[in-house]
Amino acid sequence: MRKLILLLGLLLLLGGCSPWIGMHKIELGMSKSEVMQQMGKPSNASGSGSEEYLWYIPPNRFWERYYVHIVNGKVEAYGQLGKQTSQAEQ
């Protein structure tokens, strides 16, 4: 029983630390359909007019939030909430 608890704890620890492999595939200028091909359906979406935000929550890191900012159908910025990658930084 003790070994089982230790094994389960180790699996939870490793599963929680494994990287979420999606955001690194996003590039500035990608279309919304390309983003959704790479990332899947967003957890939430918001915006109006020519601007839209796609929000993603990784299942193994539910405390983190990631966004993709789309303007005129193309990725303008993306990243972890509180951090930003935009055209100006390139």
C-alpha positions in Angstrom: 0.0 0.0 0.0 2.8 2.4 0.8 4.5 1.7 -2.5 1.2 2.4 -4.3 0.8 5.8 -2.6 4.4 6.7 -3.4 4.0 5.6 -7.1 0.8 7.7 -7.4 2.4 10.7 -5.8 5.3 10.4 -8.2 3.0 10.1 -11.2 1.1 13.2 -10.2 4.3 15.2 -9.7 5.7 14.2 -13.1 2.3 14.7 -14.9 2.0 18.2 -13.4 5.4 19.1 -14.5 5.2 17.9 -18.1 5.2 20.7 -20.6 2.1 21.6 -22.5 3.1 21.2 -26.1 1.0 23.7 -28.0 1.9 27.3 -27.5 5.4 26.9 -28.9 3.9 26.0 -32.3 2.1 29.4 -32.6 3.7 32.1 -34.7 2.9 35.7 -35.3 0.9 36.1 -38.5 -0.8 32.7 -38.3 -4.5 32.6 -39.2 -7.1 31.7 -36.6 -7.7 28.3 -38.4 -4.0 27.5 -38.2 -4.0 28.3 -34.5 -7.0 26.1 -33.8 -5.3 23.3 -35.8 -2.3 23.5 -33.5 -4.0 24.2 -30.2 -7.5 22.8 -30.6 -10.7 24.5 -29.4 -10.0 27.3 -26.9 -11.4 27.2 -23.4 -13.0 30.6 -24.1 -13.1 33.2 -26.8 -13.8 37.0 -26.5 -13.6 40.1 -28.6 -15.5 42.2 -31.1 -15.1 43.6 -34.6 -11.7 42.7 -36.0 -10.1 41.7 -32.7 -10.5 38.4 -30.9 -8.8 36.6 -27.9 -8.6 32.9 -27.7 -8.0 31.6 -24.1 -6.4 28.3 -23.4 -6.0 26.5 -20.0 -3.7 23.5 -20.1 -5.2 20.4 -18.5 -2.0 19.6 -16.5 -1.4 23.3 -15.5 -4.9 24.5 -14.7 -3.5 27.5 -12.8 -1.9 28.9 -15.9 -3.8 30.9 -18.6 -2.6 31.3 -22.2 -4.0 33.7 -24.8 -3.8 34.2 -28.6 -4.7 37.8 -29.7 -6.0 37.8 -33.2 -6.5 41.0 -35.2 -7.9 41.0 -38.7 -7.7 37.2 -38.8 -4.0 37.0 -37.9 -2.1 36.4 -34.7 -0.9 39.7 -33.3 0.3 38.5 -29.9 0.3 35.3 -27.8 1.7 33.9 -24.6 1.1 33.2 -21.0 -1.2 35.7 -19.2 1.0 38.4 -17.8 3.6 37.9 -20.5 3.4 39.1 -24.1 5.0 38.3 -27.4 4.2 40.8 -30.1 5.4 42.2 -33.4 7.3 45.0 -31.6 9.5 42.4 -29.7 10.7 40.7 -32.9 
